Amino acid sequence: MPYLLPINDNRSFFSPVNKKENKRSKLNFFNEAFAATEDYQEYVDEFTIEDQKFEIVYYENKKWPDKKRQSIKTMASQVKEALIYSWGKFKPLMKIKPSKPYIIEIFEMPETIWGNSFYFKGNYRIRINDLLCDLEKYVKSTIAHELFHTFQFELKLGYKSVEEIWLSEATAVWSENYVYPDYNVE
């Protein structure tokens, strides 16, 4: 479950300590994720939605029991379903089509982060925490939330002020309920 930090906590995104530097870099969202090839097998599922290219990348540890490996495969399928379904809701709502290809990565992240999205090296990127692998509603809601952010990026909505950040996050949370009204995982 996500948690809130007081604004004056130095780990908070909004802490006065973080005002003069790139706040996002403090959150470690842009660290590259690499898997040791001897321990992990990489899987890639490429597909398109209305001529938009998507690539889902996930890893299986060769030492995992079959049940865990199947859970990750199932999660990748749920991510794909959520992308297709959410895309069909957001494109007519926002009246735009994002212009960059997508890379969606499934891997272990800190348990307080369910997912994140950003633009990097010519792609929209979505990362989702593999700790959600047995929680389908959380997987699908998180994908809806992060995909909505990419539509916001395409519209050039800002993250320059606290108000813009709150508006972007609040509407992304709203988008989860717009796509999956019966889930309410927030």
C-alpha positions, 0 to 999 in steps of 0.5 A: 500500500502506498503511504504519505510522507509529511511535506517536511520529511526529507524523503517527501517529493515536496520537501523544501530540501528538494526544491533546488534540485531535480525532485524526480531523481531523488525518487530513483525512477530513472535507474536502469533495471538490469537482470543477471543473465545467468539467473534470469530469463527475459521475455518480451511480448510485442504488440500494437494497439491502433498502430501504436507499438507496445513492448512488455518486458519481464523476467523470470528467475530460473530458480523460482518455483513453477507457481511464481513463474506462472504468476509473472506470466499471468501478470504480463497477460493482465498488463496487456489486457489492461493496456488494451482496455484502458487505451480504448477508454483514454483515446476517445476521452483525451482525443489524442493518440500518444506519438511514441512507442511504449516499453512496459517493464515488470520487475521488483521495485520497492514495495511502496511503489506500485508503478511509474511512468516517464518518457526516456530515449524516445519511448514512453516507459511504464514500470510496474512492480512484480510484487503485485503479481497475484493482485489482478485488480491492483495490476490493472488499476496501476496500468490504467493510472500509469497509461493515463500519465502518458496521455498527460505527457503527450498533452504536455501537461506540466509537473512544474508546480505543486498544483500541477503535480497534484492535478496530474496525480489526482486525475490519474487516480480518477482515471483508475476508477474511470476505467475500472469503476468496481475496483477502487484499489486506491 
